[in-house]
């Protein structure tokens, strides 16, 4: 993606254009900045051009990214490519930005418009009369989607102007979340004290801790599949298991299993809804299911339907074998006839989360 993007920059005025790249997570922003710097270095060497440094730089909360904003805005001979996660989503005015790039998946229409808004300001002194959007994740499907805007008092007329409501504090999964013009803040414990941190900072802390527990998606998946390991892993995350639930609610991911919430946050996995994951289990593992006794395969498909409704917890709930759909398919007896139910359930989860 970086190679294609760099080629587009060369074709539309050169590599030294002010550009914001929205990345999936902090480590992704690091990797993208490195890749863009390498491409720029190769281009300078091949063309004999003077290299202007720093060229691409990470601009996230984990590195105090706000300190680089002045350079992104005003420096004309450096700081061209900013790789970020959410820091440049709202409340940042960078008129010189010519390109907004989506390397991350976006579900919220309002978040999408906030990201695109980083490039909409015209800047005649620099000759900027337009901007480009490079979309690698189908984010532009959100153009035209409805979203709710912040309430504003009406002005004009003969009546009195209503008072502007205070910035609200809402409760989400037991956390206080403050909504302000500058963004959303979560009140959480920092060094033993309750302090507000931005949603981006909170997500980056959660992602960093998750990756410390399981460095890769391949090591995260088996931890998730085994309930004791999953409980231990969740217990070591910030605010324990509540942190994943909080992000799920804040990012409007209630249709996704917590596996996908965390896999996207920590490893950049394109998330699937519970229904999509259950459907994929049925058609991607059709041959495996066909090799099982018919009643066993029917039972596993019925259990996949329970996953579509309630996710991992629903699949592991002992009462799943009492649900009418699973009973009609053959139930626990159908699994026992083929082997140990625990082994078959583990294989089912391995395949459920295989993609």
C-alpha positions as a Markdown table, in Angstrom:
| # | Residue | x | y | z |
|---|---|---|---|---|
| 1 | Unk | 0.0 | 0.0 | 0.0 |
| 2 | Unk | 2.8 | 2.4 | 0.8 |
| 3 | Unk | 4.5 | 1.7 | -2.5 |
| 4 | Unk | 1.3 | 2.4 | -4.4 |
| 5 | Unk | 0.6 | 5.5 | -2.4 |
| 6 | Unk | 4.2 | 6.8 | -3.0 |
| 7 | Unk | 3.7 | 6.3 | -6.7 |
| 8 | Unk | 0.5 | 8.3 | -6.5 |
| 9 | Unk | 2.4 | 11.1 | -4.8 |
| 10 | Unk | 5.0 | 11.1 | -7.5 |
| 11 | Unk | 2.3 | 11.3 | -10.2 |
| 12 | Unk | 0.4 | 14.2 | -8.5 |
| 13 | Unk | 3.2 | 16.7 | -7.7 |
| 14 | Unk | 6.0 | 14.8 | -6.0 |
| 15 | Unk | 6.6 | 13.0 | -2.7 |
| 16 | Unk | 6.9 | 16.2 | -0.5 |
| 17 | Unk | 3.1 | 16.8 | -0.1 |
| 18 | Unk | 1.6 | 17.2 | 3.3 |
| 19 | Unk | -0.2 | 13.9 | 3.9 |
| 20 | Unk | -2.0 | 12.3 | 6.9 |
| 21 | Unk | -2.2 | 8.5 | 6.9 |
| 22 | Unk | -4.7 | 7.0 | 9.3 |
| 23 | Unk | -3.3 | 3.6 | 10.6 |
| 24 | Unk | -4.9 | 0.7 | 12.4 |
| 25 | Unk | -2.8 | 0.9 | 15.6 |
| 26 | Unk | 0.4 | 2.4 | 17.1 |
| 27 | Unk | 2.7 | -0.3 | 15.8 |
| 28 | Unk | 1.1 | 0.0 | 12.3 |
| 29 | Unk | 1.8 | 3.8 | 12.3 |
| 30 | Unk | 5.5 | 3.0 | 13.1 |
| 31 | Unk | 5.7 | 0.5 | 10.3 |
| 32 | Unk | 4.0 | 2.8 | 7.7 |
| 33 | Unk | 6.4 | 5.7 | 8.7 |
| 34 | Unk | 9.4 | 3.5 | 8.2 |
| 35 | Unk | 8.1 | 2.2 | 4.9 |
| 36 | Unk | 7.4 | 5.7 | 3.6 |
| 37 | Unk | 10.8 | 6.9 | 4.7 |
| 38 | Unk | 12.5 | 4.0 | 2.9 |
| 39 | Unk | 10.6 | 4.7 | -0.3 |
| 40 | Unk | 11.6 | 8.4 | -0.1 |
| 41 | Unk | 15.2 | 7.6 | 0.6 |
| 42 | Unk | 15.3 | 5.3 | -2.5 |
| 43 | Unk | 13.7 | 8.0 | -4.6 |
| 44 | Unk | 16.1 | 10.7 | -3.5 |
| 45 | Unk | 19.1 | 8.4 | -4.2 |
| 46 | Unk | 17.8 | 7.4 | -7.7 |
| 47 | Unk | 16.9 | 11.0 | -8.7 |
| 48 | Unk | 19.8 | 12.7 | -7.0 |
| 49 | Unk | 17.4 | 14.9 | -5.1 |
| 50 | Unk | 18.3 | 16.4 | -1.7 |
| 51 | Unk | 16.6 | 14.5 | 1.1 |
| 52 | Unk | 14.5 | 16.6 | 3.3 |
| 53 | Unk | 14.2 | 15.2 | 6.9 |
| 54 | Unk | 12.3 | 14.3 | 8.8 |
| 55 | Unk | 10.0 | 13.1 | 5.9 |
| 56 | Unk | 7.5 | 10.6 | 7.4 |
| 57 | Unk | 6.9 | 10.6 | 11.2 |
| 58 | Unk | 4.6 | 9.0 | 13.7 |
| 59 | Unk | 2.1 | 11.3 | 15.3 |
| 60 | Unk | 0.3 | 9.4 | 18.0 |
| 61 | Unk | -0.4 | 10.0 | 21.7 |
| 62 | Unk | 2.2 | 7.4 | 22.6 |
| 63 | Unk | 5.0 | 9.6 | 21.4 |
| 64 | Unk | 3.4 | 12.9 | 22.5 |
| 65 | Unk | 2.4 | 13.5 | 18.9 |
| 66 | Unk | 0.9 | 16.9 | 19.6 |
| 67 | Unk | 4.4 | 18.3 | 19.7 |
| 68 | Unk | 4.7 | 17.6 | 15.9 |
| 69 | Unk | 1.5 | 19.3 | 14.9 |
| 70 | Unk | 3.2 | 22.7 | 14.5 |
| 71 | Unk | 5.7 | 21.2 | 12.1 |
| 72 | Unk | 3.0 | 19.4 | 10.1 |
| 73 | Unk | 1.2 | 22.7 | 9.8 |
| 74 | Unk | 4.0 | 25.1 | 9.1 |
| 75 | Unk | 7.2 | 23.4 | 8.1 |
| 76 | Unk | 7.6 | 23.6 | 4.4 |
| 77 | Unk | 10.9 | 21.7 | 4.2 |
| 78 | Unk | 10.2 | 18.8 | 6.6 |
| 79 | Unk | 7.4 | 16.8 | 8.3 |
| 80 | Unk | 5.5 | 15.8 | 5.2 |
| 81 | Unk | 3.9 | 12.5 | 6.0 |
| 82 | Unk | 2.1 | 12.1 | 9.4 |
| 83 | Unk | 1.1 | 8.5 | 10.3 |
| 84 | Unk | -1.5 | 8.5 | 13.1 |
| 85 | Unk | -4.3 | 6.5 | 14.6 |
| 86 | Unk | -6.8 | 8.9 | 16.0 |
| 87 | Unk | -4.7 | 11.9 | 17.2 |
| 88 | Unk | -5.5 | 13.9 | 14.0 |
| 89 | Unk | -9.2 | 12.9 | 13.9 |
| 90 | Unk | -10.7 | 15.9 | 15.5 |
| 91 | Unk | -9.8 | 19.4 | 16.8 |
| 92 | Unk | -6.7 | 19.8 | 14.6 |
| 93 | Unk | -6.5 | 22.5 | 11.9 |
| 94 | Unk | -3.9 | 21.7 | 9.2 |
| 95 | Unk | -4.8 | 23.7 | 6.1 |
| 96 | Unk | -1.7 | 22.6 | 4.2 |
| 97 | Unk | -2.7 | 18.9 | 4.1 |
| 98 | Unk | -3.2 | 17.8 | 0.5 |
| 99 | Unk | -3.8 | 14.1 | 1.1 |
| 100 | Unk | -5.9 | 12.1 | 3.5 |
| 101 | Unk | -5.1 | 8.3 | 3.4 |
| 102 | Unk | -7.1 | 5.5 | 5.0 |
| 103 | Unk | -5.0 | 2.5 | 6.0 |
| 104 | Unk | -7.4 | 1.7 | 8.8 |
| 105 | Unk | -11.0 | 0.4 | 8.8 |
| 106 | Unk | -13.6 | 2.9 | 9.8 |
| 107 | Unk | -17.2 | 2.1 | 10.8 |
| 108 | Unk | -18.5 | 5.4 | 12.2 |
| 109 | Unk | -19.7 | 8.0 | 9.7 |
| 110 | Unk | -18.9 | 10.8 | 12.1 |
| 111 | Unk | -15.4 | 9.6 | 12.7 |
| 112 | Unk | -14.9 | 9.3 | 8.9 |
| 113 | Unk | -16.1 | 12.9 | 8.3 |
| 114 | Unk | -13.8 | 14.1 | 11.1 |
| 115 | Unk | -10.8 | 12.3 | 9.4 |
| 116 | Unk | -11.7 | 13.6 | 6.0 |
| 117 | Unk | -12.1 | 17.0 | 7.5 |
| 118 | Unk | -8.4 | 17.3 | 8.1 |
| 119 | Unk | -7.9 | 17.9 | 4.4 |
| 120 | Unk | -10.9 | 20.1 | 3.5 |
| 121 | Unk | -9.4 | 23.5 | 4.4 |
| 122 | Unk | -8.2 | 25.4 | 1.4 |
| 123 | Unk | -4.9 | 27.1 | 1.6 |
| 124 | Unk | -4.3 | 29.6 | -1.2 |
| 125 | Unk | -0.9 | 30.8 | 0.1 |
| 126 | Unk | 0.5 | 27.4 | -0.7 |
| 127 | Unk | -1.6 | 26.9 | -3.8 |
| 128 | Unk | -3.8 | 24.3 | -2.2 |
| 129 | Unk | -7.3 | 24.5 | -3.8 |
| 130 | Unk | -8.2 | 20.8 | -3.5 |
| 131 | Unk | -7.3 | 17.7 | -1.6 |
| 132 | Unk | -7.2 | 14.0 | -2.4 |
| 133 | Unk | -8.5 | 11.0 | -0.4 |
| 134 | Unk | -6.7 | 7.6 | -0.9 |
| 135 | Unk | -9.0 | 4.9 | 0.4 |
| 136 | Unk | -7.5 | 1.4 | 0.9 |
| 137 | Unk | -10.2 | 0.1 | 3.3 |
| 138 | Unk | -13.5 | 1.2 | 1.6 |
| 139 | Unk | -13.9 | 4.0 | 4.2 |
| 140 | Unk | -15.5 | 6.2 | 1.5 |
| 141 | Unk | -18.5 | 4.0 | 1.5 |
| 142 | Unk | -19.5 | 6.2 | 4.5 |
| 143 | Unk | -19.9 | 9.3 | 2.3 |
| 144 | Unk | -23.5 | 10.3 | 2.6 |
| 145 | Unk | -24.3 | 8.2 | 5.7 |
| 146 | Unk | -26.4 | 9.9 | 8.3 |
| 147 | Unk | -24.8 | 10.8 | 11.6 |
| 148 | Unk | -25.8 | 12.9 | 14.6 |
| 149 | Unk | -24.2 | 16.3 | 15.1 |
| 150 | Unk | -23.7 | 18.1 | 18.4 |
| 151 | Unk | -26.7 | 20.1 | 19.5 |
| 152 | Unk | -26.4 | 23.8 | 18.8 |
| 153 | Unk | -28.5 | 26.6 | 20.1 |
| 154 | Unk | -30.5 | 28.5 | 17.6 |
| 155 | Unk | -29.6 | 32.2 | 17.1 |
| 156 | Unk | -31.5 | 35.0 | 15.6 |
| 157 | Unk | -35.2 | 35.7 | 15.9 |
| 158 | Unk | -37.0 | 37.6 | 18.6 |
| 159 | Unk | -37.0 | 34.9 | 21.4 |
| 160 | Unk | -34.3 | 34.4 | 24.0 |
| 161 | Unk | -31.4 | 32.2 | 23.0 |
| 162 | Unk | -31.5 | 28.9 | 24.8 |
| 163 | Unk | -28.5 | 28.1 | 27.1 |
| 164 | Unk | -25.8 | 25.8 | 25.6 |
| 165 | Unk | -25.9 | 22.4 | 27.5 |
| 166 | Unk | -22.8 | 21.5 | 29.5 |
| 167 | Unk | -20.4 | 19.0 | 28.1 |
| 168 | Unk | -21.9 | 15.6 | 29.1 |
| 169 | Unk | -20.4 | 12.9 | 31.1 |
| 170 | Unk | -21.9 | 9.5 | 30.4 |
| 171 | Unk | -21.4 | 6.1 | 32.0 |
| 172 | Unk | -20.1 | 3.3 | 29.7 |
| 173 | Unk | -19.4 | -0.1 | 31.3 |
| 174 | Unk | -18.9 | 1.6 | 34.6 |
| 175 | Unk | -16.5 | 4.2 | 33.3 |
| 176 | Unk | -17.1 | 8.0 | 33.2 |
| 177 | Unk | -16.7 | 9.2 | 29.6 |
| 178 | Unk | -16.6 | 12.9 | 28.9 |
| 179 | Unk | -17.6 | 14.3 | 25.6 |
| 180 | Unk | -16.0 | 17.6 | 24.6 |
| 181 | Unk | -15.4 | 19.6 | 21.5 |
| 182 | Unk | -11.8 | 18.3 | 21.6 |
| 183 | Unk | -12.9 | 14.7 | 21.7 |
| 184 | Unk | -13.9 | 11.9 | 24.1 |
| 185 | Unk | -12.1 | 11.3 | 27.4 |
| 186 | Unk | -12.2 | 8.2 | 29.6 |
| 187 | Unk | -11.7 | 8.7 | 33.4 |
| 188 | Unk | -9.4 | 5.9 | 34.4 |
| 189 | Unk | -6.6 | 5.2 | 36.9 |
| 190 | Unk | -3.2 | 6.6 | 36.0 |
| 191 | Unk | -0.5 | 6.0 | 38.5 |
| 192 | Unk | -3.1 | 5.3 | 41.2 |
| 193 | Unk | -5.1 | 8.5 | 40.4 |
| 194 | Unk | -8.4 | 9.0 | 38.5 |
| 195 | Unk | -7.5 | 11.0 | 35.4 |
| 196 | Unk | -9.1 | 11.7 | 32.0 |
| 197 | Unk | -7.3 | 10.2 | 29.0 |
| 198 | Unk | -8.4 | 10.5 | 25.4 |
| 199 | Unk | -10.0 | 7.5 | 23.8 |
| 200 | Unk | -7.0 | 7.2 | 21.5 |
| 201 | Unk | -4.6 | 7.1 | 24.5 |
| 202 | Unk | -6.7 | 4.5 | 26.3 |
| 203 | Unk | -6.9 | 2.3 | 23.2 |
| 204 | Unk | -3.1 | 2.6 | 22.6 |
| 205 | Unk | -2.5 | 1.6 | 26.3 |
| 206 | Unk | -4.8 | -1.4 | 25.8 |
| 207 | Unk | -3.2 | -2.4 | 22.5 |
| 208 | Unk | 0.3 | -2.1 | 24.0 |
| 209 | Unk | -0.6 | -4.3 | 26.9 |
| 210 | Unk | -2.4 | -6.8 | 24.7 |
| 211 | Unk | 0.7 | -7.1 | 22.4 |
| 212 | Unk | 2.9 | -7.5 | 25.4 |
| 213 | Unk | 0.7 | -10.5 | 26.5 |
| 214 | Unk | 0.5 | -12.0 | 23.0 |
| 215 | Unk | 3.0 | -10.5 | 20.5 |
| 216 | Unk | 1.2 | -11.7 | 17.3 |
| 217 | Unk | -2.3 | -12.7 | 16.2 |
| 218 | Unk | -1.1 | -16.3 | 15.9 |
| 219 | Unk | -0.2 | -16.3 | 19.6 |
| 220 | Unk | -3.3 | -14.3 | 20.6 |
| 221 | Unk | -5.7 | -16.8 | 19.0 |
| 222 | Unk | -4.9 | -19.9 | 21.1 |
| 223 | Unk | -5.0 | -17.7 | 24.2 |
| 224 | Unk | -8.5 | -16.7 | 23.3 |
| 225 | Unk | -9.7 | -20.2 | 22.5 |
| 226 | Unk | -8.8 | -21.6 | 25.9 |
| 227 | Unk | -11.1 | -20.1 | 28.6 |
| 228 | Unk | -8.5 | -20.2 | 31.5 |
| 229 | Unk | -5.8 | -18.5 | 29.3 |
| 230 | Unk | -8.3 | -16.0 | 28.1 |
| 231 | Unk | -9.4 | -15.0 | 31.6 |
| 232 | Unk | -5.7 | -14.6 | 32.6 |
| 233 | Unk | -4.9 | -12.5 | 29.6 |
| 234 | Unk | -8.0 | -10.2 | 30.0 |
| 235 | Unk | -7.2 | -9.9 | 33.7 |
| 236 | Unk | -3.8 | -8.4 | 32.9 |
| 237 | Unk | -5.1 | -5.8 | 30.6 |
| 238 | Unk | -5.8 | -2.2 | 31.8 |
| 239 | Unk | -8.9 | -2.2 | 33.9 |
| 240 | Unk | -9.0 | -6.0 | 33.4 |
| 241 | Unk | -11.7 | -7.3 | 31.1 |
| 242 | Unk | -13.8 | -4.1 | 31.3 |
| 243 | Unk | -11.3 | -2.3 | 29.0 |
| 244 | Unk | -12.3 | -4.5 | 26.0 |
| 245 | Unk | -16.0 | -4.1 | 26.8 |
| 246 | Unk | -15.5 | -0.3 | 27.0 |
| 247 | Unk | -13.8 | -0.1 | 23.6 |
| 248 | Unk | -16.5 | -2.3 | 22.1 |
| 249 | Unk | -19.2 | 0.1 | 23.3 |
| 250 | Unk | -17.3 | 3.3 | 22.4 |
| 251 | Unk | -16.5 | 2.1 | 18.9 |
| 252 | Unk | -20.1 | 0.9 | 18.2 |
| 253 | Unk | -18.9 | -2.7 | 17.9 |
| 254 | Unk | -21.7 | -4.4 | 19.7 |
| 255 | Unk | -22.3 | -6.7 | 16.7 |
| 256 | Unk | -18.7 | -8.0 | 17.0 |
| 257 | Unk | -17.3 | -10.6 | 19.4 |
| 258 | Unk | -14.6 | -9.3 | 21.8 |
| 259 | Unk | -12.1 | -11.4 | 19.9 |
| 260 | Unk | -12.6 | -9.2 | 16.9 |
| 261 | Unk | -12.5 | -6.0 | 19.0 |
| 262 | Unk | -9.1 | -6.9 | 20.4 |
| 263 | Unk | -7.7 | -8.5 | 17.2 |
| 264 | Unk | -8.4 | -5.3 | 15.3 |
| 265 | Unk | -7.0 | -3.1 | 18.1 |
| 266 | Unk | -3.8 | -5.0 | 18.7 |
| 267 | Unk | -3.1 | -6.7 | 15.4 |
| 268 | Unk | -5.0 | -4.7 | 12.7 |
| 269 | Unk | -7.2 | -7.6 | 11.8 |
| 270 | Unk | -10.2 | -6.6 | 9.6 |
| 271 | Unk | -13.0 | -7.4 | 12.1 |
| 272 | Unk | -16.0 | -9.6 | 11.2 |
| 273 | Unk | -19.3 | -9.3 | 12.9 |
| 274 | Unk | -20.5 | -12.4 | 14.9 |
| 275 | Unk | -23.0 | -13.2 | 12.1 |
| 276 | Unk | -20.2 | -12.9 | 9.4 |
| 277 | Unk | -17.9 | -15.1 | 11.4 |
| 278 | Unk | -20.5 | -17.7 | 11.9 |
| 279 | Unk | -21.4 | -17.7 | 8.2 |
| 280 | Unk | -17.8 | -18.0 | 7.2 |
| 281 | Unk | -17.4 | -21.0 | 9.6 |
| 282 | Unk | -20.2 | -22.8 | 7.6 |
| 283 | Unk | -18.8 | -22.2 | 4.1 |
| 284 | Unk | -15.1 | -22.1 | 4.7 |
| 285 | Unk | -15.1 | -25.4 | 6.6 |
| 286 | Unk | -17.7 | -27.1 | 4.6 |
| 287 | Unk | -15.4 | -30.0 | 3.7 |
| 288 | Unk | -14.5 | -30.6 | 7.4 |
| 289 | Unk | -18.1 | -30.5 | 8.4 |
| 290 | Unk | -19.0 | -32.9 | 5.5 |
| 291 | Unk | -16.6 | -35.5 | 6.8 |
| 292 | Unk | -18.3 | -35.5 | 10.2 |
| 293 | Unk | -21.4 | -37.6 | 11.0 |
| 294 | Unk | -24.5 | -35.7 | 9.8 |
| 295 | Unk | -25.9 | -35.2 | 13.3 |
| 296 | Unk | -22.5 | -33.9 | 14.6 |
| 297 | Unk | -22.2 | -31.5 | 11.7 |
| 298 | Unk | -25.7 | -30.2 | 12.2 |
| 299 | Unk | -25.1 | -29.7 | 15.9 |
| 300 | Unk | -21.9 | -27.7 | 15.2 |
| 301 | Unk | -23.8 | -25.5 | 12.7 |
| 302 | Unk | -26.5 | -24.9 | 15.2 |
| 303 | Unk | -23.9 | -24.0 | 17.8 |
| 304 | Unk | -22.4 | -21.6 | 15.2 |
| 305 | Unk | -25.8 | -19.9 | 15.1 |
| 306 | Unk | -25.6 | -19.4 | 18.9 |
| 307 | Unk | -22.2 | -17.8 | 18.4 |
| 308 | Unk | -23.8 | -15.4 | 15.9 |
| 309 | Unk | -26.2 | -14.3 | 18.7 |
| 310 | Unk | -23.9 | -14.2 | 21.7 |
| 311 | Unk | -20.3 | -14.7 | 20.6 |
| 312 | Unk | -17.6 | -16.7 | 22.4 |
| 313 | Unk | -19.6 | -16.6 | 25.7 |
| 314 | Unk | -22.6 | -18.0 | 23.9 |
| 315 | Unk | -20.6 | -20.8 | 22.3 |
| 316 | Unk | -19.0 | -21.8 | 25.6 |
| 317 | Unk | -22.2 | -21.6 | 27.7 |
| 318 | Unk | -23.1 | -25.1 | 29.0 |
| 319 | Unk | -26.7 | -24.2 | 28.5 |
| 320 | Unk | -26.1 | -24.2 | 24.7 |
| 321 | Unk | -27.0 | -27.9 | 24.6 |
| 322 | Unk | -30.4 | -27.0 | 26.0 |
| 323 | Unk | -31.3 | -24.6 | 23.2 |
| 324 | Unk | -34.1 | -25.9 | 20.9 |
| 325 | Unk | -32.0 | -25.4 | 17.8 |
| 326 | Unk | -29.0 | -27.4 | 19.1 |
| 327 | Unk | -31.3 | -30.1 | 20.6 |
| 328 | Unk | -33.1 | -30.6 | 17.3 |
| 329 | Unk | -29.8 | -31.0 | 15.5 |
| 330 | Unk | -28.6 | -33.8 | 17.8 |
| 331 | Unk | -27.3 | -31.9 | 20.8 |
| 332 | Unk | -24.6 | -33.2 | 23.2 |
| 333 | Unk | -25.2 | -36.8 | 22.3 |
| 334 | Unk | -24.2 | -36.1 | 18.7 |
| 335 | Unk | -20.9 | -34.7 | 19.8 |
| 336 | Unk | -20.3 | -37.6 | 22.2 |
| 337 | Unk | -21.0 | -40.1 | 19.5 |
| 338 | Unk | -18.1 | -38.7 | 17.5 |
| 339 | Unk | -15.5 | -38.0 | 20.3 |
| 340 | Unk | -14.9 | -35.9 | 23.3 |
| 341 | Unk | -17.2 | -32.8 | 23.2 |
| 342 | Unk | -14.4 | -30.6 | 24.6 |
| 343 | Unk | -12.1 | -31.6 | 21.8 |
| 344 | Unk | -14.7 | -31.0 | 19.1 |
| 345 | Unk | -15.6 | -27.6 | 20.7 |
| 346 | Unk | -12.0 | -26.6 | 20.7 |
| 347 | Unk | -11.6 | -27.5 | 17.0 |
| 348 | Unk | -14.8 | -25.6 | 16.3 |
| 349 | Unk | -13.4 | -22.4 | 17.9 |
| 350 | Unk | -10.1 | -22.8 | 16.2 |
| 351 | Unk | -11.9 | -22.8 | 12.8 |
| 352 | Unk | -14.3 | -20.1 | 13.9 |
| 353 | Unk | -11.4 | -17.7 | 14.6 |
| 354 | Unk | -9.1 | -19.0 | 11.8 |
| 355 | Unk | -9.6 | -15.9 | 9.6 |
